Amino acid sequence: MEATDKQHQLKKDKVPFWKKMAYAAGGPVDILGIWVLVSIAYQVFNMELKLPPTYVAIILMSLRLWDGILDPIMGWVSDNTRTKWGRRRPYILIGAILAGLTYPLIWWFPRDLSQIQIMFWVIGFGILFYTFFTVWSIPYQSLLMEMTPDYNERTRVTEFRSYFQTLTGFVNGWIWWLSMLPIFFIVKNGEEVASPLNGMRYISIIIGAIIIILGIIPALFVKERYYETDFVQNQKKIKLVEGFKETFSNRPFMILSLLTIFFLMGQAIFDGYGRYVGTYYVLGGDWSEGAKFAGYGTVVYTIFSLMFIPIFRKLSEKYGKKKVLILAISLAIFSYATTWWTFTPKNPWLMLLNTVFIGAGYAGLWLMLPSMQIDIVDYDELKTGERREGSFASIYSWILKLSFMVGFLISGPLLELSGFDANLGSEQAEGVYTNMRIGFLLLPVLSLSIALFLLTKFPITSAKAAEIRVALEERRGEV
């Protein structure tokens, strides 16, 4: 009888293949909505339009700050919504459509604007886009937490989304190169020249269409498993301030959030500096070569990320999510620590070695973090008696954006403090490249080392997660 019950439970916990695919279809929207602007911002606004690096940092910081403020509010609204279609799906549908329609507006500013006017245009229309993007993204992330109560099946669902996001990241890695294709050339001083800005104007229209098409699929085909229970249907309304206090009093969540801050802050600094060290120091300021190597790096990253996603998923089932995440962060630290020797003008191809370890490490990171976050929601339900997926998804999303905001806030001024001047091309003043390379190595390694230390304090293991599930089902029944 016990064996039969266990088989029934395992079957019940399993998310069907088609439903995993429907949820994963929304993964590219997350990448396109956040990472394209981040990956191309310095090339367009600093390298082409000559905005100071601090202006670019202000743009990215302002947008992260805005949707970081909006995220917790949207999570609270989502948790307290009651409709016949669920708590999340109406927002996912509406948010995808409006976000897709407003995304191109970020790029279509008049060419005769001053530098500060360009900055305010991008911030203004960026805020409009990210308002609608948040309406989509927070319910979408919350939906992941409602698909299965099983510890390992949660990672399998995340695995499907990781494949979609990794492939989208592959395209994102070539965005700079795509934006400089001859079809997007402009006439300047009587000659046709590459213009990443002009390329992004037309690419943004395609991205907007993709956001709409893929963004609505989870709303149409993925049901909210927990919402269908009387436990959630009859749950009292969650107060905004009290919900914040409860979330921030959750010890596992705070540990996961802090390690995420340090990891992503290090990543933001590494990515920001990497564009300049690679393009100007290693490749002599050649934009075309810089774009190509960004693309080559994306190929390497995608191959190794796709290779390691299933490996890390299997390792997590055997050894637990925490140990896998420790391994993933260690791989990233190794990659960052070797840049002094691999980023060299003598052999530019050595830069791709770093990408091998980054691709493997980030695969484990983005596979484990969302899955571990779901386990924290169970931990919180045991403590508070409430299902608050939206609150945790929104505040964690805010944490992600805070991390990048701090990273970008540091990157821009530090780049200027190093003495770098985009107007000088590859002929920088003496000592500038040394300053850039030191910051490129030390700051990310230090940041990730702190994240690794914090991870050792994370308390939820596979055994602990099983205990929590048993206790929850005894109290409110199965879902």
C-alpha positions in Angstrom: 0.0 0.0 0.0 2.8 2.4 0.9 4.6 1.6 -2.4 1.3 2.3 -4.3 0.8 5.6 -2.5 4.4 6.6 -3.2 4.0 5.8 -6.9 0.8 7.8 -7.0 2.5 10.7 -5.3 5.4 10.7 -7.7 3.0 10.6 -10.7 1.0 13.4 -9.2 4.1 15.6 -8.6 5.4 15.2 -12.2 4.8 18.2 -14.4 3.8 17.0 -18.0 6.3 17.6 -20.8 4.0 20.0 -22.7 3.4 22.1 -19.6 7.1 22.4 -18.9 7.5 23.5 -22.5 4.7 26.0 -22.2 6.2 27.6 -19.1 9.7 27.5 -20.5 8.5 29.4 -23.6 8.4 32.5 -21.4 12.1 32.2 -20.5 13.3 34.1 -23.5 11.2 37.1 -22.6 13.1 37.4 -19.3 16.4 37.5 -21.2 15.2 39.9 -24.0 13.5 42.2 -21.6 16.6 42.6 -19.3 19.8 41.5 -20.9 19.7 43.0 -24.4 19.8 46.6 -23.1 22.4 45.7 -20.6 24.7 43.9 -23.1 24.5 46.7 -25.8 24.2 49.9 -23.6 27.9 50.8 -23.4 28.5 50.0 -27.1 25.6 52.3 -28.2 25.7 55.1 -25.7 29.4 55.3 -24.9 31.3 53.9 -27.8 29.1 55.3 -30.6 27.2 58.3 -29.1 30.1 59.2 -26.7 28.0 59.6 -23.6 30.2 59.5 -20.5 30.3 56.0 -18.9 28.7 57.5 -15.8 25.7 58.6 -17.9 25.3 55.0 -19.1 25.6 53.7 -15.5 22.9 56.2 -14.5 20.6 54.9 -17.3 21.0 51.2 -16.2 20.9 52.0 -12.5 17.7 54.1 -12.9 15.8 51.4 -14.8 16.9 48.7 -12.3 15.9 51.0 -9.4 12.5 51.7 -10.9 11.4 48.1 -11.6 13.1 47.2 -8.3 10.6 49.5 -6.5 7.7 48.2 -8.6 8.5 44.5 -8.2 7.4 44.1 -4.5 4.2 46.0 -5.2 3.4 43.8 -8.1 4.2 40.7 -6.0 1.8 41.9 -3.3 -0.9 42.7 -5.9 -0.5 39.2 -7.5 -0.6 37.3 -4.2 -3.9 39.1 -3.3 -5.6 38.8 -6.7 -8.6 36.4 -6.9 -10.1 35.7 -10.4 -11.6 32.7 -12.1 -8.4 32.6 -14.2 -6.1 32.6 -11.2 -3.7 35.0 -9.4 -1.0 35.1 -12.1 -2.3 34.4 -15.6 -4.3 37.6 -16.3 -1.2 39.7 -15.5 1.1 37.5 -17.6 -1.3 37.9 -20.6 -1.7 41.7 -20.3 1.9 42.4 -19.3 3.4 40.6 -22.3 1.3 42.5 -24.8 2.0 46.0 -23.3 5.7 45.3 -22.7 6.1 44.1 -26.3 4.4 47.2 -27.6 6.5 49.7 -25.6 10.0 48.1 -25.8 11.0 49.7 -29.2 10.3 53.2 -27.8 13.5 53.0 -25.8 15.6 53.1 -29.0 13.6 55.4 -31.3 14.8 58.8 -29.9 15.5 61.7 -32.3 19.2 61.7 -33.4 19.6 65.5 -32.7 19.1 65.2 -29.0 21.9 66.3 -26.7 23.7 63.7 -24.6 21.7 64.5 -21.4 18.4 64.5 -23.4 19.2 61.0 -24.8 19.8 59.9 -21.2 16.5 61.2 -20.0 14.6 59.8 -23.1 16.0 56.3 -22.5 15.2 56.4 -18.8 11.7 57.8 -19.4 10.6 55.2 -22.0 12.6 52.5 -20.2 10.5 53.2 -17.1 7.4 52.8 -19.2 8.5 49.5 -20.6 9.7 48.1 -17.3 6.4 49.0 -15.7 4.6 46.7 -18.1 7.5 44.1 -18.0 7.1 43.9 -14.2 3.4 43.2 -14.6 4.4 40.2 -16.7 7.6 39.1 -15.0 6.6 38.8 -11.3 3.5 36.7 -11.9 5.6 34.6 -14.4 8.3 33.9 -11.9 5.6 33.2 -9.2 4.0 30.7 -11.5 7.2 28.5 -11.4 6.6 28.1 -7.6 3.2 26.7 -8.1 3.9 23.9 -10.6 5.0 21.0 -8.3 5.6 20.3 -4.6 8.5 17.9 -5.4 12.1 19.0 -4.5 13.7 17.5 -7.6 10.8 18.1 -10.1 11.2 21.8 -9.4 14.7 21.6 -10.7 13.6 19.7 -13.8 11.0 22.4 -14.6 13.8 25.0 -14.1 16.0 22.9 -16.4 13.5 23.3 -19.3 13.4 27.0 -18.8 17.2 27.2 -18.6 17.5 25.6 -22.1 15.3 28.3 -23.6 17.1 31.1 -21.8 20.5 29.8 -22.7 19.6 29.7 -26.4 18.2 33.2 -26.2 21.4 34.2 -24.5 23.2 32.9 -27.5 21.3 35.4 -29.7 21.9 38.1 -27.2 25.6 37.5 -27.4 25.5 38.4 -31.1 23.4 41.5 -30.6 26.3 43.9 -31.0 27.4 42.1 -34.2 23.9 41.9 -35.6 23.4 45.7 -34.9 26.4 46.4 -37.1 25.3 44.4 -40.2 25.5 46.3 -43.5 21.7 46.5 -43.7 21.8 48.9 -40.7 24.6 51.1 -42.0 24.1 54.9 -41.9 25.7 57.6 -44.1 28.2 59.7 -42.1 30.5 62.3 -43.8 29.5 60.9 -47.2 30.4 57.3 -46.2 28.4 54.3 -45.1 29.4 53.3 -41.5 28.2 50.8 -38.9 25.7 52.1 -36.3 24.8 49.8 -33.4 22.1 52.4 -32.5 20.4 52.2 -36.0 20.6 48.4 -35.8 19.0 48.3 -32.4 16.1 50.5 -33.6 15.0 47.7 -36.0 16.0 44.8 -33.8 13.9 46.2 -31.0 10.8 45.9 -33.1 11.5 42.2 -33.6 12.2 41.8 -29.9 8.9 43.5 -29.1 7.0 41.0 -31.2 8.8 38.0 -29.6 7.9 39.3 -26.1 4.3 39.4 -27.1 4.2 36.0 -28.8 6.2 34.0 -26.2 5.1 36.0 -23.2 1.4 35.0 -23.5 2.0 31.3 -23.8 2.4 30.5 -20.0 -0.9 32.5 -19.4 -2.8 30.4 -22.0 -1.5 26.9 -21.2 -0.1 26.7 -17.6 -2.6 26.4 -14.7 -1.9 27.5 -11.1 -1.7 24.3 -9.1 -1.8 25.8 -5.6 -4.5 28.4 -6.5 -7.0 25.6 -7.2 -6.9 24.4 -3.6 -9.2 25.7 -0.9 -6.2 26.5 1.2 -5.1 29.3 -1.2 -8.6 30.3 -2.3 -9.6 31.0 1.3 -6.3 32.6 2.3 -6.7 36.0 4.0 -5.4 39.1 2.2 -1.7 39.8 2.8 -0.8 43.2 4.0 2.0 44.9 2.1 4.2 46.1 5.0 3.6 43.0 7.1 4.4 40.8 4.1 7.7 42.6 3.6 8.6 42.1 7.3 7.8 38.4 7.1 9.8 38.0 3.9 12.9 39.7 5.3 12.7 37.8 8.5 13.1 34.5 6.6 16.7 33.4 7.3 17.2 31.1 4.3 15.8 33.8 2.0 18.1 36.4 3.4 21.1 34.2 2.9 20.1 33.4 -0.7 19.5 37.0 -1.4 22.8 38.2 0.0 24.8 35.6 -1.9 22.9 36.6 -5.0 23.8 40.3 -4.5 27.5 39.6 -4.2 27.5 37.1 -7.1 25.6 39.4 -9.5 27.4 42.5 -8.4 30.7 40.7 -9.3 29.2 39.5 -12.6 28.1 43.1 -13.5 31.5 44.5 -12.8 33.2 41.6 -14.8 30.8 42.0 -17.8 31.1 45.8 -17.8 34.9 45.9 -17.5 35.2 42.9 -19.8 33.8 44.7 -22.8 36.5 47.4 -22.5 39.5 45.3 -21.5 38.6 42.9 -24.4 37.8 45.5 -27.0 40.4 48.1 -26.3 43.3 46.4 -24.5 43.2 43.0 -26.2 41.9 43.9 -29.6 43.3 47.4 -30.0 40.0 49.2 -30.0 38.6 47.4 -33.1 34.8 47.4 -32.7 34.3 44.9 -35.4 36.7 42.4 -33.8 35.1 43.1 -30.4 31.7 42.3 -31.7 33.0 39.1 -33.4 34.7 37.9 -30.2 31.6 38.7 -28.2 29.8 36.4 -30.6 32.5 33.7 -30.4 32.3 33.9 -26.7 28.5 33.4 -26.9 29.0 30.3 -28.9 31.4 28.8 -26.4 29.2 29.9 -23.5 26.1 28.4 -25.0 27.8 25.1 -25.8 29.1 24.6 -22.3 26.0 25.9 -20.6 23.8 23.5 -22.5 26.3 20.7 -21.7 26.3 21.4 -18.0 22.6 22.1 -17.4 21.7 18.4 -17.4 24.9 17.5 -15.6 24.1 19.9 -12.7 20.5 18.7 -12.6 21.6 15.1 -12.1 24.2 16.1 -9.5 21.6 18.1 -7.6 19.4 15.0 -7.4 22.3 13.0 -6.0 24.1 15.5 -3.8 21.6 18.4 -3.3 21.2 21.9 -4.7 23.5 23.6 -2.2 26.6 21.5 -3.1 26.0 22.0 -6.8 25.7 25.8 -6.4 29.0 25.8 -4.5 30.6 24.0 -7.4 29.1 26.5 -9.9 30.3 29.6 -8.0 33.8 28.0 -7.7 34.0 27.6 -11.5 33.1 31.3 -12.0 35.7 32.4 -9.4 38.4 30.3 -11.3 37.4 32.0 -14.6 37.6 35.5 -13.1 40.9 34.8 -11.4 42.7 33.8 -14.6 41.9 36.9 -16.7 45.3 38.5 -16.0 46.9 35.8 -18.2 44.1 35.0 -20.6 43.1 38.6 -21.6 46.3 39.3 -23.6 46.9 41.0 -27.0 49.4 38.3 -27.8 46.6 35.7 -28.1 43.0 37.1 -28.1 41.6 33.6 -28.4 42.6 32.8 -24.9 39.7 34.9 -23.7 37.4 32.1 -24.8 38.9 29.8 -22.1 37.3 32.0 -19.4 34.0 31.7 -21.2 34.2 27.9 -20.9 34.2 28.0 -17.1 31.7 30.9 -17.0 29.3 28.9 -19.2 29.5 25.9 -17.0 29.3 27.9 -13.7 26.4 30.1 -14.7 24.5 27.0 -15.9 24.6 25.7 -12.4 23.8 29.1 -10.9 20.7 29.8 -12.9 19.5 26.3 -12.5 19.8 26.1 -8.7 18.8 29.6 -7.6 15.2 29.5 -8.8 14.7 25.9 -7.6 16.1 26.8 -4.1 13.8 29.8 -4.0 10.8 27.6 -4.3 12.0 25.5 -1.3 12.2 28.7 0.7 8.5 29.4 -0.1 7.6 26.0 1.5 9.8 26.9 4.5 7.9 30.2 4.8 4.5 28.5 4.6 5.5 26.2 7.4 6.4 29.3 9.5 3.6 31.7 8.6 0.8 29.5 7.2 0.6 31.5 4.0 1.5 30.9 0.3 3.3 34.0 -0.8 5.0 33.1 -4.0 4.5 36.6 -5.4 6.1 38.3 -2.5 9.2 36.1 -2.6 9.4 36.3 -6.4 9.1 40.1 -6.4 11.5 40.8 -3.6 14.1 38.3 -5.0 13.6 40.0 -8.4 14.3 43.3 -6.7 17.4 41.8 -5.1 18.6 40.8 -8.6 18.1 44.2 -9.9 19.7 45.8 -6.9 22.8 43.6 -7.4 23.2 44.7 -11.1 22.3 48.3 -10.1 25.2 48.4 -7.6 27.5 46.7 -10.1 26.7 49.2 -12.8 26.9 52.1 -10.4 30.4 50.9 -9.5 31.5 50.0 -13.1 30.9 53.3 -14.7 32.7 55.6 -12.3 35.5 53.0 -11.8 36.0 52.9 -15.5 36.4 56.7 -15.5 38.7 56.6 -12.4 40.9 54.2 -14.3 41.6 57.0 -16.7 39.8 55.4 -19.7 38.6 57.9 -22.4 36.5 56.5 -25.3 37.6 59.4 -27.5 41.2 58.1 -27.4 40.4 54.7 -28.8 43.1 52.1 -28.1 45.7 54.9 -27.4 44.9 55.3 -23.7 47.2 57.1 -21.3 50.0 55.1 -19.6 48.8 53.0 -16.7 45.1 53.0 -17.7 45.0 49.4 -19.0 46.8 48.2 -15.9 44.2 49.9 -13.7 41.4 48.4 -15.7 42.9 44.9 -15.6 43.4 45.0 -11.8 39.8 46.1 -11.3 38.6 43.5 -13.8 40.2 40.7 -11.7 40.1 41.7 -8.1 36.6 43.1 -7.6 34.6 40.2 -9.1 36.8 37.6 -7.4 36.3 39.3 -4.0 32.6 39.6 -4.6 32.1 35.9 -5.5 34.2 34.7 -2.6 31.8 36.5 -0.2 28.9 34.8 -2.0 30.6 31.4 -1.7 31.0 31.9 2.1 27.4 32.9 2.5 26.2 29.8 0.7 27.9 27.6 3.3 25.3 29.0 5.8 22.2 28.0 3.7 20.2 25.6 5.9 17.7 23.9 3.5 19.0 20.5 2.3 17.1 17.8 0.4 16.4 16.1 3.7 15.2 19.3 5.3 12.9 20.0 2.3 11.4 16.5 2.7 10.6 17.2 6.4 9.0 20.5 5.5 6.8 18.9 2.9 5.6 16.2 5.3 4.7 18.8 7.9 2.8 21.0 5.4 0.8 18.1 4.1 -0.2 17.0 7.6 -1.4 20.5 8.3 -3.2 21.5 5.1 -3.3 18.4 2.9 -1.7 17.6 -0.5 -1.7 19.9 -3.5 
